[in-house]
Amino acid sequence: MTSTSVPVTPELHAYILEHCSPRDEVQRWLIERTAELGPISRFQIAPEQGILLTMLTRLTRAEVAVEIGTFTGYSSICIARGLADGGRLICCDISEDWTAIAREAWRRTGLADRMDLRIGQALDTVNALPQDEHIDFAFVDADKKPYWDYYSALITRTKPGGIIAFDNTFRNGDVVDSRRAEAGKNGDPDPQAIHEFNGRLVADERVEVVMLPIADGLTIAQKR
């Protein structure tokens, strides 16, 4: 007998949020401020993902964390709150406009001193980091085609026991078979890229992998 996940209806999702730790005043402000950007606000992670990021960061006792794709800052706040005393989060993004909102959110939360924002190509930023194993936690939520490149740059710099988490690994459900992944929705090329990434990641013996049915799929890889 196989156990399967329960489909998350809007009613069940509302119930989930009611039974997770509540969002604080700054997080609620940031959700509303990001919604003002229009359809692109979908880039913001789900609140339940944010709580999990805080827990994972805290459980790894992270002192050095990396985020690829900061957007308006919701995930960075969640990660920074889980950092050990004196910990730092390297935030990688290409947009001064989106991260200006993040900077305001960091100021409001009192977490600005934990943030190291680096504007530019994320892969260049990570490749410029020291090559020794010094990263405790990383979160990847950016353009999908380079996911394997991001992973390759991060995994060699991640400590044993460290975690790398990846958002959007369902890609709207189109990753379930190669035909749907190739077609995607509205000609979106990302499902195929994520489908291939998922297969390569689970086959990599350097990590233990779990894919969770949260939001659009959250995959967690822990370095052995």
N, C-alpha and C positions, 0 to 999 in steps of 0.2 A: 504494500500500500504506500503510495507516494503522497507526501504532504506538499501542498501548494499554497502560495500566497493568496490572501484574500484580496479581490479587486478593491481598489480604493475609490469609492464613490465620493462625490462632493460632501455628502453628509458624514461619511466616515472620516474624510480629511478634516472637516471642521471639528469632529470629535477628537481626533488626534491632537490638533492644535490646542484644544481645551485641556488636554491632559499632558501637555508638555510644559516645561518651565516657561513662564510668560515672557514675552518681549518687553524690554524696558522702554522708557520714554524716548530715548535716542533711536533705538531700533525702529520704533513705530514712526518717528519723524522721518527716518531714512527711507522706509518703505514708501511713505507718502511722497517724499521729495523725488524719489526715483520714478514713481508712477507718473509724475509730471513730464517725464521725458518721452512718454508715449509708448509705442509697441516695443521699443528697445528695452524697456524696463523688465522684459522677460529674462534678461541676462542675470538679474538678481537671483541669488539662491533662495530656496524655500526656507522658512523659519526653522523647520525641524532639522534641516541639514545643518543650519548654523549651530544649533544646540549640540549636534553630534560632533561637529568640528571642534567645539570647545572641549568636549569630553575627551576626544582622541588626543588633542594637543596636551591636555592635562595628564592623561594616562601615560603618554610617552615622556612626560617631564621635560618637554621641549624647551631648549634654550635658544636654538637656531631653527627658524622656520622660514619657508619660502612659499610665496603665493604667486602663481602665474595666472594673471587675469584678475585685477582688483576691482575694476568697474567703479561703482559708487561707494564701495567700502564695507558692505554688510559682512561678507565672509571674513575680511581682515579683522574686523572688530571681534568676531567670534573666535578666531584663532588667537589673537593677541590676549584675549581674556584667559586663555588656557595656558599661556606661557609661564614658565618658572620665573621667579624673581630675577630681574636683570636680562630676561630673554628679549630677543629681537626678531621681528618679522620683516623679511625682504619682500617688498611688494613690487611686482613687475607688471607694467601696463604701458600702453602706447598713447593714451589719451590724457592730455592735461585737463580737458573739460570735465570728464567723468571723475577723475581723481581729485579735482577741486572740491567736488561734493564729498568725496571720501575724507579729504583733509578736514573739512568742517565737522564731519561726524567724529573723526578721531579727536578733534579738539573738544567736542561736547562730551565725549566719554572719558576724557583725561588719559587717553591711550597714545597720544601723539608721540611720546618719547619712546615707544616700543616699535614704531614704524620706520622703515627705511625704504622710502619710495624711490624706485628707479624707472624713469621713463625711457623707453626704447624697446628694441626687439628682445623679448624675454629669453630667447635661446642665447643671444649674445651675453645677456646679463648672467645667466646661469653658467655659461662656459667660462666666464671671467672669474667665477668664484674659485676659492682654493680647491685643489683636486683631492684633498684628503677627505675621509669620511667624517663630516662634521654636521650634517643636516639631520635634525631629529624628526621633522614633520614637513610635508609639502602638500599643497593643494593646487590642482591644475584645473582651471576652468576658463579656457581661452579658445582660440581657433583650433578646430578639431584635426585638421590634416597633420599638423606637427606633433600630435600627442606622443608618438613613439620617440621622436627626437627629444621632446621635453623629458620623457621618462629616461631615455638613455643618458642624458646629461645629469639628471638628478640621482639616479640609482647608484652611480659610482661615488657620489658625494654623500650618500645617506648612510648613517650609522646602522650596524646590525640591530634589528629590533625597531628601527625607524619606520615611519609610515609615509606612503605617498597615496593621496586620494585623488580620484578623477571624477569630474562631474559629467553628466550627459552621456553616459555610456549605454543608454537605451536608444538614444537619438529618435525620440518619438515612436519607439517600438519597431522601427524599420530595420534594426540589426538582427531580427530573429532568423532571417535566412538571407542568403546571398542575393537572391533575385529582388527581394524588397529593398535590400541595402543598396543595390545598384540603381534602382529606380528612384528611391527616396521620395520625398514629398516636394512637389513643385520644382523638380530638377535639382534638389539639394544634393551636392556631392558628399556631404559629411557622413551620412549613414555608412557608406562603403568604407570610408577611412576609419570610422569608429569600429565597424565590424572586424576589419583587419587588425586594428589595434587590440581589441578584446581577445582575439585568438592568439596573438603574439604574447600578450601579457600573461595569460593563464598558462602558457607553455614555458615561460621563463622560470627556471629552477632557482633563481636567486631570490624569489619572493613567494609568499603565500598570499592567495588572492580570494577575496569575497566580493561578489556583486550584489548590492542591496537594492530592493525595489522602493527607493525613496526618490520622489520627484521624477526626474527623467533618467534615473539610474545613477547610483553612486558606487564606484568601485574602489575598494581599499586594498592596497598591496603593502604587506609588511616584509621588510628585508630579513632574510634568514640570518 
